[in-house]
Every structure is written in structure tokens, then in C-alpha cells.
Amino acid sequence: MGVTWVMSTVVAGIRKSGRERPPRPVVSPLVGELLGQGGDGAASNNVITYDGRSAFAPRFLLLAASFRVWRSAWTAPLTYDEGHTSFTESVSDRWNDMTIAPERRVAFESDRDPVASQDFRRVLGHLPTGVVVVSSRTASGVVGMAVNSITSVSLNPRLVSICAATSSSTWPQIRRAGRYCISILADHHESASRQFSKPGDRFAGLTWHERKGGPALDDAVAWLDCELYAEYAAGDHTIAVGSVIDLGAVDDRRALVLFRGTYGQFVPNGQS
């Protein structure tokens, strides 16, 4: 009898307190939208009316259910078919890949059947490229090497990139010098390109002059003087990015072109 009376008194006190407490918003505008309330905490018609009494329990359950749906969508697997490659990952995995892991954590089917190196060279040979000589003045004299992978990287700042084989004995000398000149070869420079690709005195029989970056071939199409800006390891090559500090060109010369392993020249359509 005593216990029953005490419990009745406590419950009555709680109800009275609830009726006397003025209404106040208890959720943020964002959570209020989830619970069916307006941004100012006012009640809407499709939820329990907020009249000052606690609605924590039903709202907590609704919020928990919303979180469960959100978590399921976040971790749900996504299946892709990129060409002949299929893989599965979750949205959270993709977020981790973008912000944490520099490499993909997904095993591609194509990794188990790598492209043959001869096929790679043959197919990429269908893309015509120019040919350049990268040269520098070092403590032991002038050095240079032929390169056919050169790319404009950035306009601001002015950046260009070249690729040097990790087995190259010339590139480490150019790296130490810190500056180099890129001579874009003209159509009559086939023999010069071959000469700068093999051991020996690579400047023999050629005329050249000094520029800010180093020695430059006299009768090239254009020249780019560079300071080494950054380097990146890329398989069996090093990607070297140079900051262009000076440049020049001769408009009435034609560039040497490499296509399918054969040297040639570029002739505009309609011209012979």
C-alpha cells in the first residue's frame, strides 16, 4: 500500500511538471526536418504533437532508424563494369581510397593477365610524338639524351615534363645540375636523335650554343630552358617536371616526328 502510494505521487508530480513546463525546441533545425518538425521546433501534423511533454523516446527511435538506413546506404556494395574489368566496393571504401590510401585496395581481374610489353609499345607507337634532346652543363662537361615523351603540364606556373628511364646514366647528372635545355629536333635530326640514344660523344659533329638551361642545338625547331621542379617515380621511368625559365622557336622549320617506330615529319593538310 505504501509503495503504491509513493509511485502514484511520483507519477502525478511528473505529469504536473510536464504540464507546467513551457514548450521549447529540443532539436536542431536539421534533425527537426528528419522528425517532421519545422526549423523553429514547431510541431507538424504528421508527428506526435509537442506540447511540453517529453517526446524523447519516440524521436530517439525515429532518429536511430534514420541512422540505420543511412549507414546501410553508406556501406552498401557498389558494382562496376569498367570495360572488361569488374570490381565491387562500398561507398565508404571509395571515400577511404580518395582521402587515405594512395593506391586502390581493389584487386582488378586484369592484373592477373598483364599486357605484354611488346603489345604496349606497338599500340602506343600509333600516337605520333615529337623528339627532343635534353642537355645540361655539368662539372664534367656537357651531357644530353634523346627523349620522345615530353608533355606540357601547366600554364601557371609554366611546367613541362619529360620521362627518363631509371637505368639512364645521363639523367642523374642532369638532376644534379638542376637546370637543362630541351631542344625540339627538326626533321633533319634523325641521325642526331639516334646519336643521343647511344653511348659516346653525343655532341660530336653537331653545332650548339649556350642557353640559360644548358647547351642547345643550333638548328632545332624550338628550345625550352628549365629548372628542375619535381620528380616522381613511375615504374621503370622517372617523371621529371621542369619549370620553364626561358624559351624560343623558329617558325619556318618542321619538327621531327616518331610514328610506329619510324622517323618522319609533319606536313599540314593541303601542303606537300
C-alpha positions as CSV (number, residue, x, y, z in Angstrom):
1,M,0.0,0.0,0.0
2,G,2.8,2.4,0.9
3,V,4.8,1.6,-2.2
4,T,1.7,2.1,-4.4
5,W,1.0,5.5,-2.8
6,V,4.7,6.6,-3.4
7,M,4.6,5.6,-7.0
8,S,1.3,7.4,-7.6
9,T,2.6,10.5,-6.1
10,V,5.8,10.5,-8.2
11,V,3.9,9.9,-11.5
12,A,1.4,12.7,-10.6
13,G,4.3,15.1,-9.9
14,I,6.0,14.3,-13.2
15,R,2.7,14.9,-15.1
16,K,2.2,18.2,-13.3
17,S,5.7,19.2,-14.0
18,G,5.3,18.4,-17.7
19,R,2.1,20.5,-18.0
20,E,3.7,23.5,-16.3
21,R,7.0,23.4,-18.3
22,P,6.7,25.8,-21.3
23,P,7.3,24.4,-24.7
24,R,10.8,24.7,-26.0
25,P,12.6,23.3,-29.1
26,V,14.7,20.3,-28.3
27,V,16.1,19.5,-31.7
28,S,18.3,21.3,-34.2
29,P,16.6,22.5,-37.5
30,L,18.3,19.7,-39.4
31,V,17.1,16.9,-37.0
32,G,13.8,18.7,-36.8
33,E,13.3,18.2,-40.5
34,L,14.0,14.4,-40.0
35,L,11.5,14.2,-37.2
36,G,8.8,16.2,-39.1
37,Q,9.3,19.4,-37.1
38,G,9.9,22.8,-38.6
39,G,13.2,24.6,-38.2
40,D,11.9,26.6,-35.2
41,G,10.8,23.5,-33.3
42,A,7.1,23.8,-34.1
43,A,5.1,20.6,-34.4
44,S,3.9,19.3,-37.7
45,N,0.7,17.4,-38.4
46,N,2.3,14.0,-39.1
47,V,4.2,13.5,-35.8
48,I,3.4,13.4,-32.1
49,T,2.3,16.9,-31.0
50,Y,5.0,18.6,-28.9
51,D,3.0,20.2,-26.0
52,G,5.8,20.4,-23.5
53,R,5.9,16.7,-22.5
54,S,9.0,14.7,-23.3
55,A,8.9,13.1,-26.7
56,F,12.5,11.8,-26.4
57,A,11.7,8.1,-26.7
58,P,9.7,8.1,-30.0
59,R,12.1,10.7,-31.5
60,F,15.1,8.7,-30.5
61,L,13.7,5.6,-32.1
62,L,13.0,7.5,-35.3
63,L,16.5,9.0,-35.4
64,A,18.1,5.6,-34.8
65,A,16.1,4.2,-37.7
66,S,17.2,7.0,-39.9
67,F,20.8,6.4,-38.9
68,R,20.5,2.7,-39.7
69,V,19.2,3.5,-43.2
70,W,22.0,6.0,-43.8
71,R,24.6,3.5,-42.6
72,S,23.2,0.8,-44.9
73,A,23.4,3.1,-47.9
74,W,27.0,4.2,-46.9
75,T,28.3,0.6,-46.7
76,A,26.2,-0.9,-49.5
77,P,28.3,-2.6,-52.1
78,L,28.6,-0.9,-55.5
79,T,29.4,-3.0,-58.5
80,Y,31.1,-1.5,-61.6
81,D,31.8,-2.8,-65.1
82,E,34.6,-0.7,-66.5
83,G,35.3,-2.1,-69.9
84,H,36.5,-5.7,-69.3
85,T,37.1,-5.0,-65.6
86,S,34.6,-5.7,-62.8
87,F,35.0,-5.0,-59.2
88,T,32.9,-4.3,-56.1
89,E,33.5,-1.8,-53.3
90,S,31.4,0.2,-50.8
91,V,30.9,4.0,-50.7
92,S,33.0,4.1,-47.5
93,D,35.8,2.2,-49.3
94,R,35.7,4.8,-52.1
95,W,35.9,7.6,-49.6
96,N,38.9,5.9,-47.9
97,D,40.6,5.4,-51.3
98,M,40.3,9.2,-52.1
99,T,41.4,10.5,-48.7
100,I,43.7,7.9,-47.2
101,A,45.1,5.2,-49.4
102,P,47.1,6.4,-52.4
103,E,46.6,3.1,-54.2
104,R,43.4,1.2,-54.9
105,R,42.6,-1.6,-52.4
106,V,40.6,-3.5,-55.1
107,A,42.1,-6.4,-57.0
108,F,41.4,-6.0,-60.7
109,E,40.8,-9.0,-62.8
110,S,43.1,-7.6,-65.5
111,D,46.1,-7.6,-63.0
112,R,46.1,-11.4,-63.4
113,D,46.7,-11.1,-67.1
114,P,49.1,-8.2,-67.7
115,V,49.5,-6.6,-71.1
116,A,52.6,-7.9,-73.0
117,S,55.4,-5.3,-73.2
118,Q,55.7,-5.6,-77.0
119,D,52.0,-5.0,-77.4
120,F,52.2,-2.0,-75.2
121,R,55.0,-0.5,-77.2
122,R,53.3,-1.3,-80.5
123,V,49.9,0.2,-79.6
124,L,51.4,3.3,-78.1
125,G,53.6,3.7,-81.2
126,H,50.4,4.7,-83.0
127,L,50.5,8.0,-81.2
128,P,52.8,10.4,-83.1
129,T,55.3,12.2,-80.9
130,G,58.0,14.8,-81.3
131,V,61.6,14.0,-80.4
132,V,63.8,16.2,-78.1
133,V,67.3,16.3,-76.8
134,V,67.6,17.2,-73.1
135,S,71.0,18.6,-72.3
136,S,72.8,20.2,-69.4
137,R,76.2,21.5,-68.4
138,T,77.7,19.6,-65.5
139,A,81.0,19.7,-63.6
140,S,82.5,17.1,-66.0
141,G,81.2,18.8,-69.2
142,V,78.1,18.8,-71.4
143,V,75.7,15.8,-71.3
144,G,72.5,15.1,-73.2
145,M,69.9,12.4,-74.0
146,A,67.1,11.9,-76.5
147,V,63.6,11.8,-75.2
148,N,60.2,11.4,-77.1
149,S,57.9,11.6,-74.0
150,I,57.5,15.4,-73.3
151,T,54.3,17.0,-72.2
152,S,53.1,20.5,-71.4
153,V,51.9,20.2,-67.8
154,S,50.8,23.6,-66.6
155,L,50.4,27.1,-67.9
156,N,50.6,28.8,-64.5
157,P,53.3,28.1,-63.4
158,R,54.9,27.2,-66.8
159,L,55.7,23.5,-66.4
160,V,56.7,20.7,-68.8
161,S,57.5,17.1,-68.1
162,I,59.9,14.5,-69.5
163,C,60.3,10.8,-68.7
164,A,63.8,9.3,-68.2
165,A,64.5,5.6,-67.8
166,T,65.6,4.6,-64.3
167,S,68.5,2.9,-66.0
168,S,69.7,6.1,-67.5
169,S,73.2,7.3,-66.5
170,T,72.6,10.7,-68.0
171,W,69.6,11.8,-66.1
172,P,71.3,11.7,-62.6
173,Q,73.9,14.1,-63.9
174,I,71.2,16.5,-65.3
175,R,69.4,16.2,-62.0
176,R,72.5,17.2,-60.0
177,A,73.0,20.2,-62.3
178,G,69.4,21.4,-61.6
179,R,69.0,23.1,-65.0
180,Y,68.6,21.8,-68.5
181,C,67.7,22.8,-72.0
182,I,65.2,21.0,-74.2
183,S,65.9,21.2,-77.9
184,I,62.9,20.2,-80.1
185,L,64.5,18.4,-83.0
186,A,63.9,19.4,-86.6
187,D,63.0,17.0,-89.4
188,H,66.7,16.6,-90.5
189,H,67.7,15.5,-87.0
190,E,67.1,11.7,-87.3
191,S,70.8,10.9,-87.0
192,A,71.2,13.3,-84.0
193,S,68.3,11.5,-82.3
194,R,70.0,8.2,-82.7
195,Q,73.3,9.7,-81.6
196,F,71.9,10.9,-78.4
197,S,70.4,7.5,-77.7
198,K,73.7,5.5,-77.5
199,P,77.0,5.8,-75.6
200,G,79.8,8.0,-76.8
201,D,80.4,11.7,-77.5
202,R,76.8,12.7,-78.2
203,F,77.6,16.2,-79.3
204,A,80.2,15.1,-81.9
205,G,79.7,16.7,-85.3
206,L,76.8,18.9,-84.1
207,T,76.8,22.7,-83.6
208,W,75.3,24.1,-80.5
209,H,75.2,27.2,-78.4
210,E,74.7,28.0,-74.7
211,R,71.4,29.0,-73.3
212,K,70.2,29.5,-69.7
213,G,69.4,25.9,-69.2
214,G,72.5,24.5,-71.0
215,P,73.7,23.5,-74.4
216,A,71.1,23.9,-77.2
217,L,71.3,22.5,-80.8
218,D,71.7,25.4,-83.3
219,D,69.2,24.2,-85.9
220,A,66.5,22.9,-83.7
221,V,62.8,23.9,-84.1
222,A,62.5,25.3,-80.6
223,W,64.2,25.5,-77.1
224,L,62.9,25.4,-73.6
225,D,65.2,26.3,-70.7
226,C,64.1,24.6,-67.5
227,E,64.9,24.3,-63.8
228,L,64.0,21.0,-62.1
229,Y,60.7,21.5,-60.3
230,A,59.7,18.0,-59.1
231,E,60.4,14.3,-59.7
232,Y,58.0,11.3,-59.5
233,A,58.8,7.6,-59.6
234,A,56.7,5.8,-62.3
235,G,57.6,2.2,-62.8
236,D,60.8,1.8,-64.8
237,H,60.9,5.6,-65.5
238,T,61.2,8.9,-63.6
239,I,58.8,11.7,-64.4
240,A,60.7,14.9,-64.2
241,V,58.8,18.2,-64.2
242,G,60.7,21.3,-65.2
243,S,59.8,25.0,-64.6
244,V,60.3,26.9,-67.8
245,I,62.6,30.0,-67.3
246,D,63.1,30.8,-71.0
247,L,62.1,29.6,-74.4
248,G,62.4,30.3,-78.1
249,A,61.3,28.9,-81.5
250,V,61.9,29.2,-85.3
251,D,58.6,29.2,-87.2
252,D,59.9,28.1,-90.6
253,R,61.3,24.7,-89.6
254,R,59.5,21.4,-89.4
255,A,59.7,19.1,-86.4
256,L,61.0,15.5,-86.4
257,V,58.1,13.1,-85.7
258,L,58.3,9.5,-84.5
259,F,55.4,7.2,-85.5
260,R,55.3,3.4,-85.2
261,G,59.0,3.4,-84.6
262,T,59.8,5.3,-87.8
263,Y,61.0,8.9,-88.1
264,G,59.2,11.4,-90.4
265,Q,58.0,14.9,-90.5
266,F,54.7,16.7,-90.0
267,V,53.2,18.2,-93.1
268,P,49.9,20.2,-92.8
269,N,46.9,19.1,-94.8
270,G,46.9,20.6,-98.3
271,Q,50.7,21.1,-98.3
272,S,53.4,18.9,-99.9
